[in-house]
Amino acid sequence: MKAAVCRAFGAPLTVEDVDLAAPRAGEIRVKLAACAICHSDIIYADGGWGGTLPAVYGHEAAGIVEEVGAGVTHLAPGDHAVVTLIRFCGHCPACSAGSQVQCDAVFPLDERSPLSAGGAPLVHGMRTGAFAEYVVVEASQAAAIPKDVPLDSAALIACGVITGLGAVTNTAGVRAGESVAVIGTGGVGLNAVQGAALVGASPIVALDLSESKRAAALRFGATHALDPAAGDVAQALRAVNHGRLADWVFVTVGAKRAFDQSLGLLAPNGGMVAVGMPNADVTTAFATANFAFYGQKIFGSKMGSARIRIDVPRIVDLYRQGRLKLDELITGRYKLADINEAIASVKRGDALRNVIVFDT
């Protein structure tokens, strides 16, 4: 099969012929229809989180199940499925507490990659390796969806949607009437905006340096949009929120400035939710006494605290009801041969989500 391989950090990916092992017990093989470009893949390919090369990245995918290994019962050949990076055993302490994204089990695919080229192993990047025509993943990483849902739109559910929406509904549990500020309105941030609108938050204030992304946030449910680099942002937030700062601030970009700014936008008893993933060396500082005095909180939200077999069907239902936008998130569709062009567009900030599409 064809796959886009990262052989040097910061260099263009190379589209090559690679080999993919057959699924073993508890695993599935999926013929991909689409894989979106996520900033996490870009950070890995640029070396921001280290790691071993060569690797095949890509993790926000959807396709058609072709083969299932022994013991797989919730999926069958021919099923359409969303493929995520989340593997969960269902019975470790984290899973038992409902936190599948923090599952601490070790799976066979954690110790061996199904990918190779010329007999040499390739890293199964992001536990998925979806910049490729096919993937082999642990069966828990996929959830079946109705066949009438477009697979290019469904691919976005695998990361951007569950991460942004889930940060609001699962991690924070935002309630109707609470005020929300979202810093960064790309693919993840727009879904945080959508989540806030779904639960009845008010106001919903989007902050982004890009005028076009601020406009997109208004289309996706934000009540106000601000430029975080223009003037006194805290004062501007108070002006649209009855003199108060925000009950919740979601940082959905991996920029140090966004994290630094977020803490000054929190109301007493407010919570900042760290969603975006910066490079490993990015840090921030805050006045600890203020957090204690004002009863403020900091949360981390990995993949929107998602529970795949619950959240994916719920999101699909919202989409089919016309209450959640997916199609509108896609800026461009590219063939695998043009993946470097798709990545460059994301880096320039031109795209909400660019999607690699495959023949199915």
Contacts in CASP RR format, 6 or more apart in sequence:
PFRMAT RR
TARGET T0000
AUTHOR 0000-0000-0000
METHOD contacts of the structure
MODEL  1
MKAAVCRAFGAPLTVEDVDLAAPRAGEIRVKLAACAICHSDIIYADGGWG
GTLPAVYGHEAAGIVEEVGAGVTHLAPGDHAVVTLIRFCGHCPACSAGSQ
VQCDAVFPLDERSPLSAGGAPLVHGMRTGAFAEYVVVEASQAAAIPKDVP
LDSAALIACGVITGLGAVTNTAGVRAGESVAVIGTGGVGLNAVQGAALVG
ASPIVALDLSESKRAAALRFGATHALDPAAGDVAQALRAVNHGRLADWVF
VTVGAKRAFDQSLGLLAPNGGMVAVGMPNADVTTAFATANFAFYGQKIFG
SKMGSARIRIDVPRIVDLYRQGRLKLDELITGRYKLADINEAIASVKRGD
ALRNVIVFDT
1 17 0 8 1.000
1 18 0 8 1.000
1 19 0 8 1.000
1 20 0 8 1.000
1 132 0 8 1.000
1 133 0 8 1.000
1 134 0 8 1.000
2 15 0 8 1.000
2 16 0 8 1.000
2 17 0 8 1.000
2 18 0 8 1.000
2 132 0 8 1.000
2 133 0 8 1.000
2 336 0 8 1.000
3 15 0 8 1.000
3 16 0 8 1.000
3 18 0 8 1.000
3 56 0 8 1.000
3 115 0 8 1.000
3 122 0 8 1.000
3 129 0 8 1.000
3 131 0 8 1.000
3 132 0 8 1.000
3 133 0 8 1.000
3 336 0 8 1.000
4 13 0 8 1.000
4 14 0 8 1.000
4 15 0 8 1.000
4 16 0 8 1.000
4 56 0 8 1.000
4 57 0 8 1.000
4 131 0 8 1.000
4 132 0 8 1.000
4 336 0 8 1.000
4 339 0 8 1.000
5 13 0 8 1.000
5 14 0 8 1.000
5 15 0 8 1.000
5 16 0 8 1.000
5 18 0 8 1.000
5 54 0 8 1.000
5 55 0 8 1.000
5 56 0 8 1.000
5 117 0 8 1.000
5 122 0 8 1.000
6 13 0 8 1.000
6 44 0 8 1.000
6 45 0 8 1.000
6 53 0 8 1.000
6 54 0 8 1.000
6 55 0 8 1.000
6 56 0 8 1.000
6 57 0 8 1.000
7 14 0 8 1.000
7 53 0 8 1.000
7 54 0 8 1.000
8 53 0 8 1.000
9 45 0 8 1.000
9 46 0 8 1.000
9 47 0 8 1.000
9 48 0 8 1.000
9 50 0 8 1.000
9 53 0 8 1.000
10 45 0 8 1.000
10 46 0 8 1.000
10 47 0 8 1.000
12 340 0 8 1.000
13 45 0 8 1.000
13 131 0 8 1.000
13 339 0 8 1.000
13 340 0 8 1.000
13 343 0 8 1.000
15 336 0 8 1.000
15 337 0 8 1.000
15 339 0 8 1.000
16 117 0 8 1.000
17 117 0 8 1.000
18 56 0 8 1.000
18 115 0 8 1.000
18 116 0 8 1.000
18 117 0 8 1.000
18 122 0 8 1.000
18 132 0 8 1.000
19 115 0 8 1.000
19 116 0 8 1.000
19 117 0 8 1.000
19 118 0 8 1.000
19 119 0 8 1.000
20 29 0 8 1.000
20 114 0 8 1.000
20 115 0 8 1.000
20 132 0 8 1.000
20 134 0 8 1.000
20 135 0 8 1.000
20 136 0 8 1.000
21 114 0 8 1.000
21 115 0 8 1.000
21 116 0 8 1.000
21 136 0 8 1.000
22 29 0 8 1.000
22 67 0 8 1.000
22 136 0 8 1.000
23 29 0 8 1.000
23 67 0 8 1.000
23 68 0 8 1.000
23 69 0 8 1.000
23 114 0 8 1.000
23 136 0 8 1.000
24 69 0 8 1.000
24 70 0 8 1.000
24 108 0 8 1.000
25 69 0 8 1.000
25 70 0 8 1.000
25 71 0 8 1.000
26 68 0 8 1.000
26 69 0 8 1.000
26 70 0 8 1.000
26 71 0 8 1.000
26 72 0 8 1.000
26 138 0 8 1.000
26 139 0 8 1.000
27 68 0 8 1.000
27 69 0 8 1.000
27 72 0 8 1.000
27 108 0 8 1.000
27 109 0 8 1.000
27 136 0 8 1.000
27 137 0 8 1.000
27 138 0 8 1.000
27 139 0 8 1.000
28 65 0 8 1.000
28 67 0 8 1.000
28 68 0 8 1.000
28 69 0 8 1.000
28 72 0 8 1.000
28 75 0 8 1.000
28 136 0 8 1.000
28 137 0 8 1.000
28 139 0 8 1.000
28 142 0 8 1.000
29 65 0 8 1.000
29 66 0 8 1.000
29 67 0 8 1.000
29 68 0 8 1.000
29 134 0 8 1.000
29 135 0 8 1.000
29 136 0 8 1.000
30 61 0 8 1.000
30 63 0 8 1.000
30 64 0 8 1.000
30 65 0 8 1.000
30 66 0 8 1.000
30 81 0 8 1.000
30 83 0 8 1.000
30 134 0 8 1.000
30 135 0 8 1.000
30 136 0 8 1.000
30 137 0 8 1.000
30 142 0 8 1.000
31 63 0 8 1.000
31 64 0 8 1.000
31 66 0 8 1.000
31 133 0 8 1.000
31 134 0 8 1.000
31 358 0 8 1.000
31 360 0 8 1.000
32 61 0 8 1.000
32 62 0 8 1.000
32 63 0 8 1.000
32 83 0 8 1.000
32 130 0 8 1.000
32 132 0 8 1.000
32 133 0 8 1.000
32 134 0 8 1.000
32 135 0 8 1.000
32 358 0 8 1.000
32 360 0 8 1.000
33 62 0 8 1.000
33 63 0 8 1.000
33 64 0 8 1.000
33 151 0 8 1.000
33 152 0 8 1.000
33 155 0 8 1.000
33 357 0 8 1.000
33 358 0 8 1.000
33 360 0 8 1.000
34 61 0 8 1.000
34 62 0 8 1.000
34 63 0 8 1.000
34 151 0 8 1.000
34 152 0 8 1.000
34 154 0 8 1.000
34 155 0 8 1.000
34 355 0 8 1.000
34 356 0 8 1.000
34 357 0 8 1.000
34 358 0 8 1.000
35 58 0 8 1.000
35 59 0 8 1.000
35 60 0 8 1.000
35 61 0 8 1.000
35 130 0 8 1.000
35 131 0 8 1.000
35 155 0 8 1.000
35 355 0 8 1.000
35 356 0 8 1.000
35 358 0 8 1.000
36 60 0 8 1.000
36 61 0 8 1.000
36 155 0 8 1.000
36 156 0 8 1.000
36 158 0 8 1.000
36 159 0 8 1.000
36 160 0 8 1.000
36 353 0 8 1.000
36 354 0 8 1.000
36 355 0 8 1.000
36 356 0 8 1.000
37 60 0 8 1.000
37 339 0 8 1.000
37 342 0 8 1.000
37 343 0 8 1.000
37 346 0 8 1.000
37 351 0 8 1.000
37 353 0 8 1.000
37 354 0 8 1.000
37 355 0 8 1.000
37 356 0 8 1.000
38 58 0 8 1.000
38 59 0 8 1.000
38 60 0 8 1.000
38 159 0 8 1.000
38 160 0 8 1.000
39 254 0 8 1.000
39 276 0 8 1.000
39 277 0 8 1.000
39 346 0 8 1.000
40 59 0 8 1.000
40 126 0 8 1.000
40 159 0 8 1.000
40 277 0 8 1.000
41 57 0 8 1.000
41 58 0 8 1.000
41 59 0 8 1.000
41 126 0 8 1.000
41 131 0 8 1.000
42 343 0 8 1.000
42 346 0 8 1.000
42 347 0 8 1.000
43 49 0 8 1.000
43 277 0 8 1.000
43 279 0 8 1.000
44 50 0 8 1.000
44 51 0 8 1.000
44 55 0 8 1.000
44 57 0 8 1.000
44 125 0 8 1.000
44 126 0 8 1.000
45 57 0 8 1.000
45 343 0 8 1.000
48 279 0 8 1.000
48 280 0 8 1.000
49 279 0 8 1.000
49 280 0 8 1.000
50 280 0 8 1.000
51 123 0 8 1.000
52 123 0 8 1.000
53 123 0 8 1.000
54 117 0 8 1.000
54 120 0 8 1.000
54 122 0 8 1.000
54 123 0 8 1.000
55 122 0 8 1.000
55 123 0 8 1.000
55 124 0 8 1.000
55 125 0 8 1.000
56 115 0 8 1.000
56 122 0 8 1.000
56 123 0 8 1.000
56 124 0 8 1.000
56 125 0 8 1.000
56 129 0 8 1.000
56 130 0 8 1.000
56 131 0 8 1.000
56 132 0 8 1.000
57 125 0 8 1.000
57 126 0 8 1.000
57 129 0 8 1.000
57 130 0 8 1.000
57 131 0 8 1.000
58 125 0 8 1.000
58 126 0 8 1.000
58 128 0 8 1.000
58 129 0 8 1.000
58 130 0 8 1.000
58 131 0 8 1.000
59 83 0 8 1.000
59 84 0 8 1.000
59 85 0 8 1.000
59 125 0 8 1.000
59 126 0 8 1.000
59 127 0 8 1.000
59 128 0 8 1.000
59 129 0 8 1.000
59 130 0 8 1.000
59 158 0 8 1.000
59 159 0 8 1.000
60 84 0 8 1.000
60 130 0 8 1.000
60 155 0 8 1.000
60 156 0 8 1.000
60 158 0 8 1.000
60 159 0 8 1.000
60 160 0 8 1.000
61 82 0 8 1.000
61 83 0 8 1.000
61 128 0 8 1.000
61 130 0 8 1.000
61 135 0 8 1.000
61 155 0 8 1.000
61 158 0 8 1.000
62 80 0 8 1.000
62 81 0 8 1.000
62 82 0 8 1.000
62 83 0 8 1.000
62 145 0 8 1.000
62 151 0 8 1.000
62 152 0 8 1.000
62 154 0 8 1.000
62 155 0 8 1.000
62 157 0 8 1.000
62 158 0 8 1.000
63 80 0 8 1.000
63 81 0 8 1.000
63 83 0 8 1.000
63 151 0 8 1.000
63 154 0 8 1.000
63 155 0 8 1.000
63 360 0 8 1.000
64 78 0 8 1.000
64 79 0 8 1.000
64 80 0 8 1.000
64 81 0 8 1.000
64 151 0 8 1.000
64 360 0 8 1.000
65 75 0 8 1.000
65 76 0 8 1.000
65 77 0 8 1.000
65 78 0 8 1.000
65 79 0 8 1.000
65 80 0 8 1.000
65 81 0 8 1.000
65 142 0 8 1.000
65 144 0 8 1.000
66 77 0 8 1.000
66 78 0 8 1.000
66 134 0 8 1.000
67 77 0 8 1.000
68 75 0 8 1.000
68 76 0 8 1.000
68 77 0 8 1.000
68 139 0 8 1.000
69 139 0 8 1.000
71 139 0 8 1.000
72 139 0 8 1.000
74 139 0 8 1.000
74 144 0 8 1.000
74 309 0 8 1.000
75 81 0 8 1.000
75 139 0 8 1.000
75 142 0 8 1.000
75 144 0 8 1.000
79 144 0 8 1.000
80 144 0 8 1.000
80 145 0 8 1.000
80 146 0 8 1.000
80 147 0 8 1.000
80 149 0 8 1.000
80 151 0 8 1.000
80 154 0 8 1.000
81 142 0 8 1.000
81 143 0 8 1.000
81 144 0 8 1.000
81 145 0 8 1.000
82 142 0 8 1.000
82 143 0 8 1.000
82 145 0 8 1.000
82 154 0 8 1.000
82 155 0 8 1.000
82 157 0 8 1.000
82 158 0 8 1.000
82 308 0 8 1.000
82 312 0 8 1.000
83 128 0 8 1.000
83 130 0 8 1.000
83 135 0 8 1.000
83 137 0 8 1.000
83 141 0 8 1.000
83 142 0 8 1.000
83 158 0 8 1.000
84 128 0 8 1.000
84 141 0 8 1.000
84 142 0 8 1.000
84 143 0 8 1.000
84 158 0 8 1.000
84 159 0 8 1.000
84 162 0 8 1.000
84 303 0 8 1.000
84 306 0 8 1.000
84 308 0 8 1.000
85 126 0 8 1.000
85 127 0 8 1.000
85 128 0 8 1.000
85 141 0 8 1.000
85 158 0 8 1.000
85 159 0 8 1.000
85 303 0 8 1.000
86 100 0 8 1.000
86 101 0 8 1.000
86 103 0 8 1.000
86 140 0 8 1.000
86 141 0 8 1.000
86 303 0 8 1.000
86 306 0 8 1.000
86 308 0 8 1.000
87 103 0 8 1.000
87 105 0 8 1.000
87 107 0 8 1.000
87 109 0 8 1.000
87 110 0 8 1.000
87 127 0 8 1.000
87 137 0 8 1.000
87 138 0 8 1.000
87 140 0 8 1.000
87 141 0 8 1.000
88 95 0 8 1.000
88 100 0 8 1.000
88 101 0 8 1.000
88 103 0 8 1.000
88 105 0 8 1.000
88 140 0 8 1.000
88 308 0 8 1.000
89 95 0 8 1.000
89 103 0 8 1.000
89 105 0 8 1.000
89 107 0 8 1.000
89 140 0 8 1.000
90 96 0 8 1.000
90 100 0 8 1.000
90 103 0 8 1.000
90 105 0 8 1.000
90 140 0 8 1.000
92 103 0 8 1.000
92 104 0 8 1.000
92 105 0 8 1.000
93 104 0 8 1.000
94 100 0 8 1.000
94 102 0 8 1.000
94 103 0 8 1.000
94 104 0 8 1.000
95 103 0 8 1.000
95 105 0 8 1.000
98 307 0 8 1.000
99 305 0 8 1.000
100 140 0 8 1.000
100 306 0 8 1.000
100 307 0 8 1.000
100 308 0 8 1.000
101 302 0 8 1.000
101 303 0 8 1.000
101 304 0 8 1.000
101 305 0 8 1.000
101 306 0 8 1.000
102 302 0 8 1.000
107 138 0 8 1.000
108 138 0 8 1.000
109 124 0 8 1.000
109 127 0 8 1.000
109 136 0 8 1.000
109 137 0 8 1.000
109 138 0 8 1.000
110 127 0 8 1.000
113 121 0 8 1.000
113 122 0 8 1.000
113 123 0 8 1.000
113 124 0 8 1.000
114 124 0 8 1.000
114 136 0 8 1.000
115 121 0 8 1.000
115 122 0 8 1.000
115 123 0 8 1.000
115 124 0 8 1.000
115 129 0 8 1.000
115 132 0 8 1.000
116 122 0 8 1.000
127 137 0 8 1.000
127 138 0 8 1.000
127 141 0 8 1.000
128 135 0 8 1.000
128 137 0 8 1.000
128 141 0 8 1.000
129 135 0 8 1.000
131 336 0 8 1.000
131 339 0 8 1.000
131 356 0 8 1.000
132 336 0 8 1.000
133 336 0 8 1.000
133 358 0 8 1.000
140 308 0 8 1.000
141 308 0 8 1.000
142 308 0 8 1.000
143 308 0 8 1.000
143 309 0 8 1.000
143 312 0 8 1.000
143 313 0 8 1.000
145 154 0 8 1.000
145 312 0 8 1.000
145 313 0 8 1.000
145 316 0 8 1.000
146 316 0 8 1.000
146 320 0 8 1.000
148 320 0 8 1.000
149 316 0 8 1.000
149 319 0 8 1.000
149 320 0 8 1.000
150 327 0 8 1.000
151 360 0 8 1.000
152 330 0 8 1.000
152 333 0 8 1.000
152 355 0 8 1.000
152 357 0 8 1.000
153 319 0 8 1.000
153 326 0 8 1.000
153 327 0 8 1.000
153 329 0 8 1.000
153 330 0 8 1.000
154 316 0 8 1.000
154 326 0 8 1.000
155 355 0 8 1.000
156 187 0 8 1.000
156 326 0 8 1.000
156 329 0 8 1.000
156 330 0 8 1.000
156 353 0 8 1.000
156 355 0 8 1.000
157 312 0 8 1.000
157 315 0 8 1.000
157 316 0 8 1.000
157 326 0 8 1.000
159 188 0 8 1.000
159 303 0 8 1.000
160 187 0 8 1.000
160 188 0 8 1.000
160 191 0 8 1.000
160 353 0 8 1.000
161 191 0 8 1.000
161 315 0 8 1.000
161 324 0 8 1.000
161 326 0 8 1.000
161 329 0 8 1.000
162 303 0 8 1.000
162 304 0 8 1.000
162 306 0 8 1.000
162 308 0 8 1.000
162 311 0 8 1.000
162 312 0 8 1.000
162 315 0 8 1.000
163 188 0 8 1.000
163 191 0 8 1.000
163 275 0 8 1.000
163 301 0 8 1.000
163 303 0 8 1.000
163 304 0 8 1.000
163 306 0 8 1.000
164 188 0 8 1.000
164 189 0 8 1.000
164 191 0 8 1.000
164 192 0 8 1.000
164 195 0 8 1.000
164 250 0 8 1.000
164 252 0 8 1.000
164 275 0 8 1.000
164 301 0 8 1.000
164 304 0 8 1.000
165 191 0 8 1.000
165 192 0 8 1.000
165 194 0 8 1.000
165 195 0 8 1.000
165 198 0 8 1.000
165 304 0 8 1.000
165 315 0 8 1.000
165 324 0 8 1.000
166 191 0 8 1.000
166 195 0 8 1.000
166 301 0 8 1.000
166 304 0 8 1.000
166 305 0 8 1.000
166 306 0 8 1.000
166 311 0 8 1.000
167 192 0 8 1.000
167 250 0 8 1.000
167 252 0 8 1.000
167 273 0 8 1.000
167 275 0 8 1.000
167 301 0 8 1.000
167 304 0 8 1.000
167 305 0 8 1.000
168 174 0 8 1.000
168 180 0 8 1.000
168 192 0 8 1.000
168 195 0 8 1.000
168 196 0 8 1.000
168 199 0 8 1.000
168 201 0 8 1.000
168 248 0 8 1.000
168 250 0 8 1.000
169 195 0 8 1.000
169 198 0 8 1.000
169 199 0 8 1.000
170 301 0 8 1.000
170 304 0 8 1.000
170 305 0 8 1.000
170 306 0 8 1.000
170 307 0 8 1.000
170 311 0 8 1.000
171 273 0 8 1.000
171 299 0 8 1.000
171 300 0 8 1.000
171 301 0 8 1.000
171 304 0 8 1.000
171 305 0 8 1.000
172 248 0 8 1.000
172 250 0 8 1.000
172 271 0 8 1.000
172 273 0 8 1.000
172 299 0 8 1.000
172 301 0 8 1.000
173 199 0 8 1.000
174 180 0 8 1.000
174 195 0 8 1.000
174 196 0 8 1.000
174 199 0 8 1.000
174 201 0 8 1.000
174 247 0 8 1.000
174 248 0 8 1.000
175 199 0 8 1.000
175 201 0 8 1.000
176 199 0 8 1.000
176 200 0 8 1.000
176 201 0 8 1.000
176 202 0 8 1.000
177 200 0 8 1.000
177 201 0 8 1.000
177 202 0 8 1.000
178 201 0 8 1.000
178 202 0 8 1.000
178 247 0 8 1.000
178 248 0 8 1.000
179 201 0 8 1.000
179 202 0 8 1.000
179 203 0 8 1.000
179 204 0 8 1.000
179 205 0 8 1.000
179 241 0 8 1.000
179 244 0 8 1.000
179 246 0 8 1.000
179 247 0 8 1.000
179 248 0 8 1.000
179 267 0 8 1.000
180 192 0 8 1.000
180 196 0 8 1.000
180 201 0 8 1.000
180 203 0 8 1.000
180 204 0 8 1.000
180 205 0 8 1.000
180 246 0 8 1.000
180 247 0 8 1.000
180 248 0 8 1.000
180 249 0 8 1.000
180 250 0 8 1.000
181 205 0 8 1.000
181 206 0 8 1.000
181 207 0 8 1.000
181 237 0 8 1.000
181 246 0 8 1.000
181 248 0 8 1.000
181 249 0 8 1.000
181 250 0 8 1.000
181 262 0 8 1.000
181 265 0 8 1.000
182 189 0 8 1.000
182 192 0 8 1.000
182 193 0 8 1.000
182 196 0 8 1.000
182 204 0 8 1.000
182 205 0 8 1.000
182 206 0 8 1.000
182 207 0 8 1.000
182 217 0 8 1.000
182 222 0 8 1.000
182 249 0 8 1.000
182 250 0 8 1.000
182 252 0 8 1.000
183 207 0 8 1.000
183 208 0 8 1.000
183 228 0 8 1.000
183 249 0 8 1.000
183 250 0 8 1.000
183 251 0 8 1.000
183 252 0 8 1.000
183 253 0 8 1.000
183 258 0 8 1.000
183 261 0 8 1.000
183 262 0 8 1.000
184 206 0 8 1.000
184 207 0 8 1.000
184 208 0 8 1.000
184 213 0 8 1.000
184 251 0 8 1.000
184 252 0 8 1.000
184 253 0 8 1.000
184 258 0 8 1.000
185 193 0 8 1.000
185 206 0 8 1.000
185 207 0 8 1.000
185 208 0 8 1.000
185 210 0 8 1.000
185 213 0 8 1.000
185 214 0 8 1.000
185 216 0 8 1.000
185 217 0 8 1.000
185 220 0 8 1.000
185 222 0 8 1.000
185 225 0 8 1.000
185 252 0 8 1.000
186 208 0 8 1.000
186 213 0 8 1.000
186 216 0 8 1.000
186 252 0 8 1.000
186 253 0 8 1.000
186 352 0 8 1.000
186 353 0 8 1.000
187 252 0 8 1.000
187 329 0 8 1.000
187 352 0 8 1.000
187 353 0 8 1.000
188 252 0 8 1.000
188 275 0 8 1.000
188 276 0 8 1.000
189 206 0 8 1.000
189 217 0 8 1.000
189 250 0 8 1.000
189 252 0 8 1.000
189 253 0 8 1.000
189 275 0 8 1.000
190 216 0 8 1.000
190 217 0 8 1.000
190 220 0 8 1.000
190 325 0 8 1.000
190 329 0 8 1.000
190 352 0 8 1.000
191 329 0 8 1.000
192 250 0 8 1.000
192 252 0 8 1.000
192 275 0 8 1.000
193 204 0 8 1.000
193 206 0 8 1.000
193 217 0 8 1.000
193 220 0 8 1.000
193 221 0 8 1.000
193 222 0 8 1.000
194 220 0 8 1.000
194 221 0 8 1.000
194 324 0 8 1.000
194 325 0 8 1.000
195 201 0 8 1.000
196 204 0 8 1.000
196 221 0 8 1.000
197 204 0 8 1.000
197 220 0 8 1.000
197 221 0 8 1.000
197 222 0 8 1.000
198 318 0 8 1.000
198 323 0 8 1.000
198 324 0 8 1.000
201 248 0 8 1.000
202 223 0 8 1.000
203 223 0 8 1.000
203 224 0 8 1.000
203 240 0 8 1.000
203 241 0 8 1.000
204 221 0 8 1.000
204 222 0 8 1.000
204 223 0 8 1.000
204 224 0 8 1.000
205 222 0 8 1.000
205 223 0 8 1.000
205 224 0 8 1.000
205 225 0 8 1.000
205 226 0 8 1.000
205 237 0 8 1.000
205 240 0 8 1.000
205 241 0 8 1.000
205 246 0 8 1.000
206 214 0 8 1.000
206 217 0 8 1.000
206 218 0 8 1.000
206 222 0 8 1.000
206 224 0 8 1.000
206 225 0 8 1.000
206 226 0 8 1.000
207 214 0 8 1.000
207 225 0 8 1.000
207 226 0 8 1.000
207 227 0 8 1.000
207 228 0 8 1.000
207 233 0 8 1.000
208 214 0 8 1.000
208 217 0 8 1.000
208 225 0 8 1.000
208 227 0 8 1.000
208 228 0 8 1.000
209 227 0 8 1.000
209 228 0 8 1.000
209 229 0 8 1.000
210 349 0 8 1.000
211 227 0 8 1.000
213 352 0 8 1.000
214 225 0 8 1.000
214 226 0 8 1.000
214 227 0 8 1.000
215 225 0 8 1.000
216 352 0 8 1.000
217 225 0 8 1.000
218 225 0 8 1.000
219 328 0 8 1.000
220 325 0 8 1.000
220 328 0 8 1.000
223 240 0 8 1.000
224 240 0 8 1.000
226 233 0 8 1.000
226 236 0 8 1.000
226 237 0 8 1.000
228 257 0 8 1.000
228 258 0 8 1.000
228 261 0 8 1.000
230 236 0 8 1.000
233 261 0 8 1.000
233 265 0 8 1.000
234 245 0 8 1.000
234 264 0 8 1.000
234 265 0 8 1.000
237 245 0 8 1.000
237 246 0 8 1.000
237 265 0 8 1.000
238 244 0 8 1.000
238 245 0 8 1.000
244 267 0 8 1.000
245 264 0 8 1.000
245 265 0 8 1.000
245 266 0 8 1.000
245 267 0 8 1.000
246 265 0 8 1.000
246 266 0 8 1.000
246 267 0 8 1.000
246 270 0 8 1.000
247 267 0 8 1.000
247 269 0 8 1.000
247 270 0 8 1.000
247 271 0 8 1.000
248 270 0 8 1.000
248 271 0 8 1.000
248 272 0 8 1.000
248 273 0 8 1.000
249 262 0 8 1.000
249 263 0 8 1.000
249 265 0 8 1.000
249 266 0 8 1.000
249 270 0 8 1.000
249 271 0 8 1.000
249 272 0 8 1.000
249 273 0 8 1.000
250 272 0 8 1.000
250 273 0 8 1.000
250 275 0 8 1.000
251 258 0 8 1.000
251 259 0 8 1.000
251 262 0 8 1.000
251 272 0 8 1.000
251 273 0 8 1.000
251 274 0 8 1.000
251 275 0 8 1.000
251 276 0 8 1.000
252 275 0 8 1.000
252 276 0 8 1.000
253 276 0 8 1.000
254 276 0 8 1.000
254 277 0 8 1.000
254 278 0 8 1.000
254 279 0 8 1.000
254 282 0 8 1.000
255 278 0 8 1.000
256 278 0 8 1.000
256 282 0 8 1.000
256 283 0 8 1.000
256 284 0 8 1.000
259 274 0 8 1.000
259 278 0 8 1.000
259 282 0 8 1.000
259 284 0 8 1.000
260 284 0 8 1.000
260 285 0 8 1.000
262 272 0 8 1.000
263 272 0 8 1.000
263 284 0 8 1.000
263 286 0 8 1.000
266 272 0 8 1.000
266 294 0 8 1.000
266 296 0 8 1.000
268 294 0 8 1.000
268 295 0 8 1.000
268 296 0 8 1.000
269 294 0 8 1.000
269 295 0 8 1.000
269 296 0 8 1.000
270 294 0 8 1.000
270 295 0 8 1.000
270 296 0 8 1.000
270 297 0 8 1.000
271 296 0 8 1.000
271 297 0 8 1.000
271 298 0 8 1.000
271 299 0 8 1.000
272 296 0 8 1.000
272 297 0 8 1.000
272 298 0 8 1.000
272 299 0 8 1.000
273 298 0 8 1.000
273 299 0 8 1.000
273 300 0 8 1.000
273 301 0 8 1.000
274 298 0 8 1.000
274 299 0 8 1.000
274 300 0 8 1.000
274 301 0 8 1.000
275 300 0 8 1.000
275 301 0 8 1.000
275 304 0 8 1.000
290 296 0 8 1.000
291 297 0 8 1.000
291 298 0 8 1.000
315 324 0 8 1.000
318 324 0 8 1.000
319 325 0 8 1.000
319 326 0 8 1.000
329 352 0 8 1.000
329 353 0 8 1.000
330 352 0 8 1.000
330 353 0 8 1.000
330 354 0 8 1.000
330 355 0 8 1.000
331 345 0 8 1.000
331 350 0 8 1.000
331 351 0 8 1.000
331 352 0 8 1.000
331 353 0 8 1.000
331 354 0 8 1.000
332 342 0 8 1.000
332 345 0 8 1.000
332 351 0 8 1.000
332 353 0 8 1.000
332 354 0 8 1.000
332 355 0 8 1.000
333 354 0 8 1.000
333 355 0 8 1.000
333 356 0 8 1.000
333 357 0 8 1.000
334 341 0 8 1.000
334 342 0 8 1.000
334 354 0 8 1.000
334 355 0 8 1.000
334 356 0 8 1.000
334 357 0 8 1.000
335 356 0 8 1.000
335 357 0 8 1.000
336 356 0 8 1.000
336 358 0 8 1.000
339 356 0 8 1.000
342 351 0 8 1.000
342 354 0 8 1.000
342 355 0 8 1.000
342 356 0 8 1.000
343 354 0 8 1.000
345 351 0 8 1.000
345 354 0 8 1.000
346 354 0 8 1.000
END
